[in-house]
């Protein structure tokens, strides 16, 4: 799943990120705040946390869902 998410980020022109594996089954993807505009829809993005992170996560999951399901079923 990690590779699918990274491909989705790059498809959406987010190329400067880091990955930290937890040592178990999990991982963290770190995207610099510089990758985002200072303001979106008249609201400063810095005050959109954690809602914006959740929305981005949901978006990425929708982007990869078909390929993820295909890979899991194989």
PDB file of N, H, CA, C and O in Angstrom:
ATOM      1  N   UNK A   1       0.818  -1.184   0.000  1.00  0.00           N
ATOM      2  CA  UNK A   1       0.000   0.000   0.000  1.00  0.00           C
ATOM      3  C   UNK A   1       0.866   1.254   0.000  1.00  0.00           C
ATOM      4  O   UNK A   1       0.477   2.264  -0.587  1.00  0.00           O
ATOM      5  N   UNK A   2       2.010   1.216   0.633  1.00  0.00           N
ATOM      6  H   UNK A   2       2.326   0.396   1.111  1.00  0.00           H
ATOM      7  CA  UNK A   2       2.884   2.391   0.699  1.00  0.00           C
ATOM      8  C   UNK A   2       3.223   2.902  -0.688  1.00  0.00           C
ATOM      9  O   UNK A   2       3.131   4.101  -0.950  1.00  0.00           O
ATOM     10  N   UNK A   3       3.612   2.007  -1.571  1.00  0.00           N
ATOM     11  H   UNK A   3       3.687   1.032  -1.357  1.00  0.00           H
ATOM     12  CA  UNK A   3       4.000   2.418  -2.923  1.00  0.00           C
ATOM     13  C   UNK A   3       2.817   3.043  -3.656  1.00  0.00           C
ATOM     14  O   UNK A   3       2.995   4.020  -4.384  1.00  0.00           O
ATOM     15  N   UNK A   4       1.629   2.505  -3.478  1.00  0.00           N
ATOM     16  H   UNK A   4       1.486   1.712  -2.887  1.00  0.00           H
ATOM     17  CA  UNK A   4       0.443   3.074  -4.129  1.00  0.00           C
ATOM     18  C   UNK A   4       0.187   4.492  -3.648  1.00  0.00           C
ATOM     19  O   UNK A   4      -0.151   5.367  -4.445  1.00  0.00           O
ATOM     20  N   UNK A   5       0.344   4.722  -2.363  1.00  0.00           N
ATOM     21  H   UNK A   5       0.619   4.011  -1.716  1.00  0.00           H
ATOM     22  CA  UNK A   5       0.128   6.067  -1.823  1.00  0.00           C
ATOM     23  C   UNK A   5       1.183   7.025  -2.351  1.00  0.00           C
ATOM     24  O   UNK A   5       0.866   8.154  -2.726  1.00  0.00           O
ATOM     25  N   UNK A   6       2.427   6.587  -2.384  1.00  0.00           N
ATOM     26  H   UNK A   6       2.685   5.670  -2.079  1.00  0.00           H
ATOM     27  CA  UNK A   6       3.494   7.453  -2.903  1.00  0.00           C
ATOM     28  C   UNK A   6       3.267   7.773  -4.374  1.00  0.00           C
ATOM     29  O   UNK A   6       3.497   8.904  -4.802  1.00  0.00           O
ATOM     30  N   UNK A   7       2.820   6.795  -5.149  1.00  0.00           N
ATOM     31  H   UNK A   7       2.633   5.876  -4.801  1.00  0.00           H
ATOM     32  CA  UNK A   7       2.503   7.045  -6.560  1.00  0.00           C
ATOM     33  C   UNK A   7       1.363   8.051  -6.687  1.00  0.00           C
ATOM     34  O   UNK A   7       1.393   8.909  -7.569  1.00  0.00           O
ATOM     35  N   UNK A   8       0.362   7.956  -5.818  1.00  0.00           N
ATOM     36  H   UNK A   8       0.338   7.259  -5.102  1.00  0.00           H
ATOM     37  CA  UNK A   8      -0.755   8.907  -5.847  1.00  0.00           C
ATOM     38  C   UNK A   8      -0.279  10.309  -5.486  1.00  0.00           C
ATOM     39  O   UNK A   8      -0.728  11.288  -6.081  1.00  0.00           O
ATOM     40  N   UNK A   9       0.625  10.414  -4.518  1.00  0.00           N
ATOM     41  H   UNK A   9       0.991   9.619  -4.034  1.00  0.00           H
ATOM     42  CA  UNK A   9       1.178  11.733  -4.179  1.00  0.00           C
ATOM     43  C   UNK A   9       1.905  12.334  -5.378  1.00  0.00           C
ATOM     44  O   UNK A   9       1.702  13.500  -5.717  1.00  0.00           O
ATOM     45  N   UNK A  10       2.749  11.532  -6.013  1.00  0.00           N
ATOM     46  H   UNK A  10       2.914  10.585  -5.738  1.00  0.00           H
ATOM     47  CA  UNK A  10       3.508  12.034  -7.154  1.00  0.00           C
ATOM     48  C   UNK A  10       2.608  12.366  -8.335  1.00  0.00           C
ATOM     49  O   UNK A  10       2.868  13.318  -9.070  1.00  0.00           O
ATOM     50  N   UNK A  11       1.559  11.589  -8.517  1.00  0.00           N
ATOM     51  H   UNK A  11       1.347  10.815  -7.919  1.00  0.00           H
ATOM     52  CA  UNK A  11       0.584  11.868  -9.581  1.00  0.00           C
ATOM     53  C   UNK A  11      -0.044  13.250  -9.367  1.00  0.00           C
ATOM     54  O   UNK A  11      -0.407  13.935 -10.324  1.00  0.00           O
ATOM     55  N   UNK A  12      -0.164  13.643  -8.101  1.00  0.00           N
ATOM     56  H   UNK A  12       0.131  13.086  -7.324  1.00  0.00           H
ATOM     57  CA  UNK A  12      -0.743  14.944  -7.758  1.00  0.00           C
ATOM     58  C   UNK A  12       0.343  15.990  -7.485  1.00  0.00           C
ATOM     59  O   UNK A  12       0.107  16.983  -6.797  1.00  0.00           O
ATOM     60  N   UNK A  13       1.524  15.748  -8.032  1.00  0.00           N
ATOM     61  H   UNK A  13       1.715  14.941  -8.591  1.00  0.00           H
ATOM     62  CA  UNK A  13       2.658  16.676  -8.013  1.00  0.00           C
ATOM     63  C   UNK A  13       3.211  16.984  -6.622  1.00  0.00           C
ATOM     64  O   UNK A  13       3.745  18.069  -6.395  1.00  0.00           O
ATOM     65  N   UNK A  14       3.088  16.035  -5.691  1.00  0.00           N
ATOM     66  H   UNK A  14       2.654  15.153  -5.876  1.00  0.00           H
ATOM     67  CA  UNK A  14       3.745  16.141  -4.387  1.00  0.00           C
ATOM     68  C   UNK A  14       4.946  15.204  -4.454  1.00  0.00           C
ATOM     69  O   UNK A  14       4.792  13.984  -4.417  1.00  0.00           O
ATOM     70  N   UNK A  15       6.124  15.771  -4.550  1.00  0.00           N
ATOM     71  H   UNK A  15       6.249  16.762  -4.580  1.00  0.00           H
ATOM     72  CA  UNK A  15       7.309  14.946  -4.756  1.00  0.00           C
ATOM     73  C   UNK A  15       8.296  15.012  -3.600  1.00  0.00           C
ATOM     74  O   UNK A  15       9.189  14.169  -3.512  1.00  0.00           O
ATOM     75  N   UNK A  16       8.164  15.971  -2.729  1.00  0.00           N
ATOM     76  H   UNK A  16       7.439  16.656  -2.801  1.00  0.00           H
ATOM     77  CA  UNK A  16       9.103  16.121  -1.633  1.00  0.00           C
ATOM     78  C   UNK A  16       8.462  15.593  -0.352  1.00  0.00           C
ATOM     79  O   UNK A  16       7.789  16.331   0.368  1.00  0.00           O
ATOM     80  N   UNK A  17       8.678  14.319  -0.081  1.00  0.00           N
ATOM     81  H   UNK A  17       9.225  13.720  -0.666  1.00  0.00           H
ATOM     82  CA  UNK A  17       8.091  13.680   1.090  1.00  0.00           C
ATOM     83  C   UNK A  17       9.105  12.739   1.715  1.00  0.00           C
ATOM     84  O   UNK A  17      10.129  12.418   1.111  1.00  0.00           O
ATOM     85  N   UNK A  18       8.813  12.306   2.918  1.00  0.00           N
ATOM     86  H   UNK A  18       7.981  12.566   3.408  1.00  0.00           H
ATOM     87  CA  UNK A  18       9.659  11.335   3.607  1.00  0.00           C
ATOM     88  C   UNK A  18       8.768  10.215   4.121  1.00  0.00           C
ATOM     89  O   UNK A  18       7.574  10.409   4.352  1.00  0.00           O
ATOM     90  N   UNK A  19       9.363   9.040   4.297  1.00  0.00           N
ATOM     91  H   UNK A  19      10.333   8.882   4.110  1.00  0.00           H
ATOM     92  CA  UNK A  19       8.636   7.883   4.815  1.00  0.00           C
ATOM     93  C   UNK A  19       9.353   7.406   6.068  1.00  0.00           C
ATOM     94  O   UNK A  19      10.578   7.281   6.089  1.00  0.00           O
ATOM     95  N   UNK A  20       8.583   7.144   7.102  1.00  0.00           N
ATOM     96  H   UNK A  20       7.589   7.246   7.085  1.00  0.00           H
ATOM     97  CA  UNK A  20       9.149   6.587   8.330  1.00  0.00           C
ATOM     98  C   UNK A  20       8.363   5.325   8.657  1.00  0.00           C
ATOM     99  O   UNK A  20       7.152   5.374   8.875  1.00  0.00           O
ATOM    100  N   UNK A  21       9.058   4.202   8.690  1.00  0.00           N
ATOM    101  H   UNK A  21      10.041   4.161   8.513  1.00  0.00           H
ATOM    102  CA  UNK A  21       8.414   2.941   9.037  1.00  0.00           C
ATOM    103  C   UNK A  21       8.465   2.773  10.550  1.00  0.00           C
ATOM    104  O   UNK A  21       9.482   3.069  11.177  1.00  0.00           O
ATOM    105  N   UNK A  22       7.378   2.303  11.130  1.00  0.00           N
ATOM    106  H   UNK A  22       6.552   2.063  10.620  1.00  0.00           H
ATOM    107  CA  UNK A  22       7.266   2.216  12.585  1.00  0.00           C
ATOM    108  C   UNK A  22       8.032   1.039  13.167  1.00  0.00           C
ATOM    109  O   UNK A  22       8.251   0.986  14.377  1.00  0.00           O
ATOM    110  N   UNK A  23       8.439   0.104  12.336  1.00  0.00           N
ATOM    111  H   UNK A  23       8.261   0.147  11.353  1.00  0.00           H
ATOM    112  CA  UNK A  23       9.115  -1.084  12.826  1.00  0.00           C
ATOM    113  C   UNK A  23       8.156  -2.250  12.970  1.00  0.00           C
ATOM    114  O   UNK A  23       8.576  -3.390  13.167  1.00  0.00           O
ATOM    115  N   UNK A  24       6.884  -1.964  12.873  1.00  0.00           N
ATOM    116  H   UNK A  24       6.543  -1.037  12.713  1.00  0.00           H
ATOM    117  CA  UNK A  24       5.872  -3.015  12.913  1.00  0.00           C
ATOM    118  C   UNK A  24       5.221  -3.053  11.538  1.00  0.00           C
ATOM    119  O   UNK A  24       5.911  -3.236  10.535  1.00  0.00           O
ATOM    120  N   UNK A  25       3.919  -2.886  11.474  1.00  0.00           N
ATOM    121  H   UNK A  25       3.358  -2.738  12.289  1.00  0.00           H
ATOM    122  CA  UNK A  25       3.212  -2.919  10.193  1.00  0.00           C
ATOM    123  C   UNK A  25       2.932  -1.526   9.644  1.00  0.00           C
ATOM    124  O   UNK A  25       2.536  -1.383   8.487  1.00  0.00           O
ATOM    125  N   UNK A  26       3.130  -0.511  10.454  1.00  0.00           N
ATOM    126  H   UNK A  26       3.451  -0.626  11.394  1.00  0.00           H
ATOM    127  CA  UNK A  26       2.719   0.829  10.059  1.00  0.00           C
ATOM    128  C   UNK A  26       3.825   1.666   9.444  1.00  0.00           C
ATOM    129  O   UNK A  26       4.997   1.290   9.451  1.00  0.00           O
ATOM    130  N   UNK A  27       3.424   2.802   8.917  1.00  0.00           N
ATOM    131  H   UNK A  27       2.472   3.108   8.912  1.00  0.00           H
ATOM    132  CA  UNK A  27       4.364   3.754   8.356  1.00  0.00           C
ATOM    133  C   UNK A  27       3.760   5.143   8.443  1.00  0.00           C
ATOM    134  O   UNK A  27       2.546   5.302   8.570  1.00  0.00           O
ATOM    135  N   UNK A  28       4.623   6.145   8.374  1.00  0.00           N
ATOM    136  H   UNK A  28       5.609   6.015   8.271  1.00  0.00           H
ATOM    137  CA  UNK A  28       4.199   7.536   8.369  1.00  0.00           C
ATOM    138  C   UNK A  28       4.738   8.167   7.099  1.00  0.00           C
ATOM    139  O   UNK A  28       5.886   7.936   6.720  1.00  0.00           O
ATOM    140  N   UNK A  29       3.913   8.959   6.449  1.00  0.00           N
ATOM    141  H   UNK A  29       2.980   9.147   6.757  1.00  0.00           H
ATOM    142  CA  UNK A  29       4.358   9.728   5.294  1.00  0.00           C
ATOM    143  C   UNK A  29       4.364  11.174   5.732  1.00  0.00           C
ATOM    144  O   UNK A  29       3.344  11.707   6.168  1.00  0.00           O
ATOM    145  N   UNK A  30       5.514  11.807   5.614  1.00  0.00           N
ATOM    146  H   UNK A  30       6.343  11.374   5.259  1.00  0.00           H
ATOM    147  CA  UNK A  30       5.674  13.187   6.046  1.00  0.00           C
ATOM    148  C   UNK A  30       5.772  14.063   4.814  1.00  0.00           C
ATOM    149  O   UNK A  30       6.637  13.872   3.960  1.00  0.00           O
ATOM    150  N   UNK A  31       4.865  15.031   4.739  1.00  0.00           N
ATOM    151  H   UNK A  31       4.162  15.186   5.433  1.00  0.00           H
ATOM    152  CA  UNK A  31       4.871  15.989   3.631  1.00  0.00           C
ATOM    153  C   UNK A  31       5.067  17.366   4.253  1.00  0.00           C
ATOM    154  O   UNK A  31       4.326  17.759   5.154  1.00  0.00           O
ATOM    155  N   UNK A  32       6.049  18.084   3.777  1.00  0.00           N
ATOM    156  H   UNK A  32       6.651  17.764   3.044  1.00  0.00           H
ATOM    157  CA  UNK A  32       6.356  19.405   4.298  1.00  0.00           C
ATOM    158  C   UNK A  32       5.178  20.354   4.100  1.00  0.00           C
ATOM    159  O   UNK A  32       4.464  20.279   3.100  1.00  0.00           O
ATOM    160  N   UNK A  33       4.993  21.226   5.046  1.00  0.00           N
ATOM    161  H   UNK A  33       5.573  21.287   5.858  1.00  0.00           H
ATOM    162  CA  UNK A  33       3.959  22.254   4.927  1.00  0.00           C
ATOM    163  C   UNK A  33       4.183  23.162   3.732  1.00  0.00           C
ATOM    164  O   UNK A  33       3.252  23.805   3.246  1.00  0.00           O
ATOM    165  N   UNK A  34       5.432  23.212   3.257  1.00  0.00           N
ATOM    166  H   UNK A  34       6.188  22.690   3.652  1.00  0.00           H
ATOM    167  CA  UNK A  34       5.750  24.032   2.079  1.00  0.00           C
ATOM    168  C   UNK A  34       5.096  23.499   0.810  1.00  0.00           C
ATOM    169  O   UNK A  34       5.016  24.210  -0.192  1.00  0.00           O
ATOM    170  N   UNK A  35       4.630  22.260   0.846  1.00  0.00           N
ATOM    171  H   UNK A  35       4.695  21.682   1.660  1.00  0.00           H
ATOM    172  CA  UNK A  35       3.978  21.666  -0.325  1.00  0.00           C
ATOM    173  C   UNK A  35       2.567  22.200  -0.516  1.00  0.00           C
ATOM    174  O   UNK A  35       1.950  21.961  -1.554  1.00  0.00           O
ATOM    175  N   UNK A  36       2.052  22.919   0.471  1.00  0.00           N
ATOM    176  H   UNK A  36       2.553  23.113   1.314  1.00  0.00           H
ATOM    177  CA  UNK A  36       0.678  23.391   0.434  1.00  0.00           C
ATOM    178  C   UNK A  36       0.638  24.911   0.364  1.00  0.00           C
ATOM    179  O   UNK A  36       1.564  25.586   0.814  1.00  0.00           O
ATOM    180  N   UNK A  37      -0.436  25.444  -0.199  1.00  0.00           N
ATOM    181  H   UNK A  37      -1.189  24.896  -0.565  1.00  0.00           H
ATOM    182  CA  UNK A  37      -0.553  26.911  -0.244  1.00  0.00           C
ATOM    183  C   UNK A  37      -0.735  27.460   1.170  1.00  0.00           C
ATOM    184  O   UNK A  37      -1.195  26.751   2.065  1.00  0.00           O
ATOM    185  N   UNK A  38      -0.370  28.729   1.362  1.00  0.00           N
ATOM    186  H   UNK A  38       0.004  29.305   0.635  1.00  0.00           H
ATOM    187  CA  UNK A  38      -0.528  29.344   2.687  1.00  0.00           C
ATOM    188  C   UNK A  38      -1.993  29.555   3.019  1.00  0.00           C
ATOM    189  O   UNK A  38      -2.385  29.623   4.184  1.00  0.00           O
ATOM    190  N   UNK A  39      -2.797  29.658   1.962  1.00  0.00           N
ATOM    191  H   UNK A  39      -2.479  29.602   1.016  1.00  0.00           H
ATOM    192  CA  UNK A  39      -4.223  29.912   2.159  1.00  0.00           C
ATOM    193  C   UNK A  39      -5.018  29.103   1.143  1.00  0.00           C
ATOM    194  O   UNK A  39      -4.589  28.936   0.001  1.00  0.00           O
ATOM    195  N   UNK A  40      -6.182  28.600   1.561  1.00  0.00           N
ATOM    196  H   UNK A  40      -6.531  28.736   2.488  1.00  0.00           H
ATOM    197  CA  UNK A  40      -7.058  27.858   0.661  1.00  0.00           C
ATOM    198  C   UNK A  40      -8.490  28.274   0.957  1.00  0.00           C
ATOM    199  O   UNK A  40      -8.947  28.186   2.097  1.00  0.00           O
ATOM    200  N   UNK A  41      -9.185  28.721  -0.056  1.00  0.00           N
ATOM    201  H   UNK A  41      -8.814  28.793  -0.982  1.00  0.00           H
ATOM    202  CA  UNK A  41     -10.573  29.162   0.092  1.00  0.00           C
ATOM    203  C   UNK A  41     -10.720  30.250   1.156  1.00  0.00           C
ATOM    204  O   UNK A  41     -11.710  30.295   1.886  1.00  0.00           O
ATOM    205  N   UNK A  42      -9.719  31.122   1.229  1.00  0.00           N
ATOM    206  H   UNK A  42      -8.915  31.086   0.636  1.00  0.00           H
ATOM    207  CA  UNK A  42      -9.767  32.229   2.182  1.00  0.00           C
ATOM    208  C   UNK A  42      -9.426  31.849   3.614  1.00  0.00           C
ATOM    209  O   UNK A  42      -9.571  32.671   4.519  1.00  0.00           O
ATOM    210  N   UNK A  43      -8.973  30.614   3.837  1.00  0.00           N
ATOM    211  H   UNK A  43      -8.855  29.947   3.101  1.00  0.00           H
ATOM    212  CA  UNK A  43      -8.634  30.159   5.190  1.00  0.00           C
ATOM    213  C   UNK A  43      -7.159  29.782   5.213  1.00  0.00           C
ATOM    214  O   UNK A  43      -6.674  29.106   4.306  1.00  0.00           O
ATOM    215  N   UNK A  44      -6.443  30.218   6.250  1.00  0.00           N
ATOM    216  H   UNK A  44      -6.837  30.768   6.987  1.00  0.00           H
ATOM    217  CA  UNK A  44      -5.033  29.856   6.388  1.00  0.00           C
ATOM    218  C   UNK A  44      -4.931  28.350   6.600  1.00  0.00           C
ATOM    219  O   UNK A  44      -5.606  27.792   7.464  1.00  0.00           O
ATOM    220  N   UNK A  45      -4.089  27.701   5.813  1.00  0.00           N
ATOM    221  H   UNK A  45      -3.540  28.155   5.111  1.00  0.00           H
ATOM    222  CA  UNK A  45      -3.984  26.240   5.887  1.00  0.00           C
ATOM    223  C   UNK A  45      -3.424  25.776   7.230  1.00  0.00           C
ATOM    224  O   UNK A  45      -3.723  24.660   7.654  1.00  0.00           O
ATOM    225  N   UNK A  46      -2.628  26.586   7.906  1.00  0.00           N
ATOM    226  H   UNK A  46      -2.384  27.493   7.562  1.00  0.00           H
ATOM    227  CA  UNK A  46      -2.053  26.167   9.186  1.00  0.00           C
ATOM    228  C   UNK A  46      -3.116  25.914  10.247  1.00  0.00           C
ATOM    229  O   UNK A  46      -2.869  25.162  11.190  1.00  0.00           O
ATOM    230  N   UNK A  47      -4.287  26.522  10.118  1.00  0.00           N
ATOM    231  H   UNK A  47      -4.488  27.133   9.352  1.00  0.00           H
ATOM    232  CA  UNK A  47      -5.341  26.299  11.110  1.00  0.00           C
ATOM    233  C   UNK A  47      -6.325  25.199  10.690  1.00  0.00           C
ATOM    234  O   UNK A  47      -7.304  24.935  11.388  1.00  0.00           O
ATOM    235  N   UNK A  48      -6.057  24.567   9.552  1.00  0.00           N
ATOM    236  H   UNK A  48      -5.262  24.782   8.985  1.00  0.00           H
ATOM    237  CA  UNK A  48      -6.937  23.501   9.059  1.00  0.00           C
ATOM    238  C   UNK A  48      -6.575  22.125   9.614  1.00  0.00           C
ATOM    239  O   UNK A  48      -7.223  21.138   9.264  1.00  0.00           O
ATOM    240  N   UNK A  49      -5.563  22.036  10.467  1.00  0.00           N
ATOM    241  H   UNK A  49      -5.037  22.837  10.752  1.00  0.00           H
ATOM    242  CA  UNK A  49      -5.155  20.763  11.038  1.00  0.00           C
ATOM    243  C   UNK A  49      -6.040  20.448  12.237  1.00  0.00           C
ATOM    244  O   UNK A  49      -6.310  21.361  13.017  1.00  0.00           O
ATOM    245  N   UNK A  50      -6.501  19.240  12.433  1.00  0.00           N
ATOM    246  H   UNK A  50      -6.281  18.499  11.799  1.00  0.00           H
ATOM    247  CA  UNK A  50      -6.206  17.998  11.718  1.00  0.00           C
ATOM    248  C   UNK A  50      -7.220  17.671  10.624  1.00  0.00           C
ATOM    249  O   UNK A  50      -7.078  16.652   9.947  1.00  0.00           O
ATOM    250  N   UNK A  51      -8.228  18.502  10.437  1.00  0.00           N
ATOM    251  H   UNK A  51      -8.343  19.329  10.987  1.00  0.00           H
ATOM    252  CA  UNK A  51      -9.264  18.187   9.455  1.00  0.00           C
ATOM    253  C   UNK A  51      -8.698  18.006   8.055  1.00  0.00           C
ATOM    254  O   UNK A  51      -9.092  17.090   7.333  1.00  0.00           O
ATOM    255  N   UNK A  52      -7.772  18.882   7.672  1.00  0.00           N
ATOM    256  H   UNK A  52      -7.452  19.626   8.259  1.00  0.00           H
ATOM    257  CA  UNK A  52      -7.231  18.822   6.325  1.00  0.00           C
ATOM    258  C   UNK A  52      -6.434  17.541   6.112  1.00  0.00           C
ATOM    259  O   UNK A  52      -6.508  16.943   5.039  1.00  0.00           O
ATOM    260  N   UNK A  53      -5.682  17.116   7.105  1.00  0.00           N
ATOM    261  H   UNK A  53      -5.622  17.602   7.977  1.00  0.00           H
ATOM    262  CA  UNK A  53      -4.918  15.869   6.993  1.00  0.00           C
ATOM    263  C   UNK A  53      -5.858  14.676   6.783  1.00  0.00           C
ATOM    264  O   UNK A  53      -5.552  13.767   6.011  1.00  0.00           O
ATOM    265  N   UNK A  54      -6.985  14.688   7.465  1.00  0.00           N
ATOM    266  H   UNK A  54      -7.234  15.427   8.091  1.00  0.00           H
ATOM    267  CA  UNK A  54      -7.973  13.607   7.294  1.00  0.00           C
ATOM    268  C   UNK A  54      -8.553  13.608   5.881  1.00  0.00           C
ATOM    269  O   UNK A  54      -8.706  12.552   5.266  1.00  0.00           O
ATOM    270  N   UNK A  55      -8.869  14.773   5.380  1.00  0.00           N
ATOM    271  H   UNK A  55      -8.745  15.631   5.880  1.00  0.00           H
ATOM    272  CA  UNK A  55      -9.441  14.882   4.032  1.00  0.00           C
ATOM    273  C   UNK A  55      -8.422  14.411   2.991  1.00  0.00           C
ATOM    274  O   UNK A  55      -8.781  13.704   2.049  1.00  0.00           O
ATOM    275  N   UNK A  56      -7.171  14.794   3.157  1.00  0.00           N
ATOM    276  H   UNK A  56      -6.880  15.368   3.922  1.00  0.00           H
ATOM    277  CA  UNK A  56      -6.130  14.364   2.224  1.00  0.00           C
ATOM    278  C   UNK A  56      -5.973  12.848   2.283  1.00  0.00           C
ATOM    279  O   UNK A  56      -5.820  12.204   1.245  1.00  0.00           O
ATOM    280  N   UNK A  57      -6.010  12.277   3.475  1.00  0.00           N
ATOM    281  H   UNK A  57      -6.135  12.801   4.318  1.00  0.00           H
ATOM    282  CA  UNK A  57      -5.904  10.817   3.626  1.00  0.00           C
ATOM    283  C   UNK A  57      -7.055  10.111   2.929  1.00  0.00           C
ATOM    284  O   UNK A  57      -6.845   9.113   2.240  1.00  0.00           O
ATOM    285  N   UNK A  58      -8.263  10.616   3.101  1.00  0.00           N
ATOM    286  H   UNK A  58      -8.433  11.427   3.661  1.00  0.00           H
ATOM    287  CA  UNK A  58      -9.433  10.033   2.431  1.00  0.00           C
ATOM    288  C   UNK A  58      -9.295  10.127   0.916  1.00  0.00           C
ATOM    289  O   UNK A  58      -9.617   9.178   0.200  1.00  0.00           O
ATOM    290  N   UNK A  59      -8.821  11.258   0.433  1.00  0.00           N
ATOM    291  H   UNK A  59      -8.559  12.028   1.014  1.00  0.00           H
ATOM    292  CA  UNK A  59      -8.606  11.444  -1.002  1.00  0.00           C
ATOM    293  C   UNK A  59      -7.619  10.409  -1.537  1.00  0.00           C
ATOM    294  O   UNK A  59      -7.875   9.766  -2.555  1.00  0.00           O
ATOM    295  N   UNK A  60      -6.484  10.252  -0.839  1.00  0.00           N
ATOM    296  H   UNK A  60      -6.276  10.774  -0.012  1.00  0.00           H
ATOM    297  CA  UNK A  60      -5.475   9.290  -1.284  1.00  0.00           C
ATOM    298  C   UNK A  60      -6.019   7.873  -1.278  1.00  0.00           C
ATOM    299  O   UNK A  60      -5.731   7.100  -2.192  1.00  0.00           O
ATOM    300  N   UNK A  61      -6.793   7.521  -0.275  1.00  0.00           N
ATOM    301  H   UNK A  61      -7.027   8.149   0.467  1.00  0.00           H
ATOM    302  CA  UNK A  61      -7.368   6.172  -0.220  1.00  0.00           C
ATOM    303  C   UNK A  61      -8.324   5.938  -1.392  1.00  0.00           C
ATOM    304  O   UNK A  61      -8.359   4.842  -1.950  1.00  0.00           O
ATOM    305  N   UNK A  62      -9.089   6.946  -1.763  1.00  0.00           N
ATOM    306  H   UNK A  62      -9.060   7.837  -1.309  1.00  0.00           H
ATOM    307  CA  UNK A  62      -9.975   6.812  -2.925  1.00  0.00           C
ATOM    308  C   UNK A  62      -9.167   6.675  -4.211  1.00  0.00           C
ATOM    309  O   UNK A  62      -9.546   5.935  -5.119  1.00  0.00           O
ATOM    310  N   UNK A  63      -8.049   7.397  -4.280  1.00  0.00           N
ATOM    311  H   UNK A  63      -7.740   7.998  -3.543  1.00  0.00           H
ATOM    312  CA  UNK A  63      -7.190   7.333  -5.463  1.00  0.00           C
ATOM    313  C   UNK A  63      -6.624   5.932  -5.680  1.00  0.00           C
ATOM    314  O   UNK A  63      -6.488   5.490  -6.821  1.00  0.00           O
ATOM    315  N   UNK A  64      -6.292   5.227  -4.591  1.00  0.00           N
ATOM    316  H   UNK A  64      -6.403   5.586  -3.664  1.00  0.00           H
ATOM    317  CA  UNK A  64      -5.610   3.938  -4.721  1.00  0.00           C
ATOM    318  C   UNK A  64      -6.537   2.736  -4.548  1.00  0.00           C
ATOM    319  O   UNK A  64      -6.110   1.598  -4.748  1.00  0.00           O
ATOM    320  N   UNK A  65      -7.783   2.967  -4.185  1.00  0.00           N
ATOM    321  H   UNK A  65      -8.130   3.891  -4.023  1.00  0.00           H
ATOM    322  CA  UNK A  65      -8.682   1.875  -3.809  1.00  0.00           C
ATOM    323  C   UNK A  65      -8.758   0.745  -4.842  1.00  0.00           C
ATOM    324  O   UNK A  65      -8.635  -0.425  -4.480  1.00  0.00           O
ATOM    325  N   UNK A  66      -8.957   1.074  -6.104  1.00  0.00           N
ATOM    326  H   UNK A  66      -9.058   2.024  -6.399  1.00  0.00           H
ATOM    327  CA  UNK A  66      -9.109   0.040  -7.131  1.00  0.00           C
ATOM    328  C   UNK A  66      -7.856  -0.827  -7.242  1.00  0.00           C
ATOM    329  O   UNK A  66      -7.942  -2.055  -7.233  1.00  0.00           O
ATOM    330  N   UNK A  67      -6.700  -0.186  -7.344  1.00  0.00           N
ATOM    331  H   UNK A  67      -6.630   0.812  -7.350  1.00  0.00           H
ATOM    332  CA  UNK A  67      -5.448  -0.943  -7.470  1.00  0.00           C
ATOM    333  C   UNK A  67      -5.132  -1.699  -6.190  1.00  0.00           C
ATOM    334  O   UNK A  67      -4.627  -2.820  -6.244  1.00  0.00           O
ATOM    335  N   UNK A  68      -5.419  -1.105  -5.048  1.00  0.00           N
ATOM    336  H   UNK A  68      -5.829  -0.194  -5.004  1.00  0.00           H
ATOM    337  CA  UNK A  68      -5.187  -1.778  -3.765  1.00  0.00           C
ATOM    338  C   UNK A  68      -6.034  -3.065  -3.676  1.00  0.00           C
ATOM    339  O   UNK A  68      -5.528  -4.132  -3.330  1.00  0.00           O
ATOM    340  N   UNK A  69      -7.315  -2.936  -3.992  1.00  0.00           N
ATOM    341  H   UNK A  69      -7.726  -2.069  -4.273  1.00  0.00           H
ATOM    342  CA  UNK A  69      -8.204  -4.097  -3.958  1.00  0.00           C
ATOM    343  C   UNK A  69      -7.729  -5.184  -4.927  1.00  0.00           C
ATOM    344  O   UNK A  69      -7.788  -6.374  -4.617  1.00  0.00           O
ATOM    345  N   UNK A  70      -7.264  -4.763  -6.090  1.00  0.00           N
ATOM    346  H   UNK A  70      -7.216  -3.796  -6.342  1.00  0.00           H
ATOM    347  CA  UNK A  70      -6.756  -5.725  -7.069  1.00  0.00           C
ATOM    348  C   UNK A  70      -5.540  -6.461  -6.531  1.00  0.00           C
ATOM    349  O   UNK A  70      -5.449  -7.683  -6.648  1.00  0.00           O
ATOM    350  N   UNK A  71      -4.608  -5.726  -5.944  1.00  0.00           N
ATOM    351  H   UNK A  71      -4.682  -4.733  -5.849  1.00  0.00           H
ATOM    352  CA  UNK A  71      -3.394  -6.354  -5.410  1.00  0.00           C
ATOM    353  C   UNK A  71      -3.671  -7.261  -4.222  1.00  0.00           C
ATOM    354  O   UNK A  71      -3.045  -8.311  -4.080  1.00  0.00           O
ATOM    355  N   UNK A  72      -4.600  -6.862  -3.372  1.00  0.00           N
ATOM    356  H   UNK A  72      -5.108  -6.008  -3.487  1.00  0.00           H
ATOM    357  CA  UNK A  72      -4.932  -7.671  -2.192  1.00  0.00           C
ATOM    358  C   UNK A  72      -5.603  -8.974  -2.606  1.00  0.00           C
ATOM    359  O   UNK A  72      -5.388 -10.011  -1.978  1.00  0.00           O
ATOM    360  N   UNK A  73      -6.409  -8.927  -3.654  1.00  0.00           N
ATOM    361  H   UNK A  73      -6.583  -8.085  -4.164  1.00  0.00           H
ATOM    362  CA  UNK A  73      -7.132 -10.125  -4.071  1.00  0.00           C
ATOM    363  C   UNK A  73      -6.253 -11.132  -4.823  1.00  0.00           C
ATOM    364  O   UNK A  73      -6.640 -12.287  -4.998  1.00  0.00           O
ATOM    365  N   UNK A  74      -5.081 -10.693  -5.262  1.00  0.00           N
ATOM    366  H   UNK A  74      -4.767  -9.755  -5.120  1.00  0.00           H
ATOM    367  CA  UNK A  74      -4.199 -11.593  -6.030  1.00  0.00           C
ATOM    368  C   UNK A  74      -3.449 -12.538  -5.139  1.00  0.00           C
ATOM    369  O   UNK A  74      -2.669 -13.357  -5.625  1.00  0.00           O
TER     370      UNK A  74
END
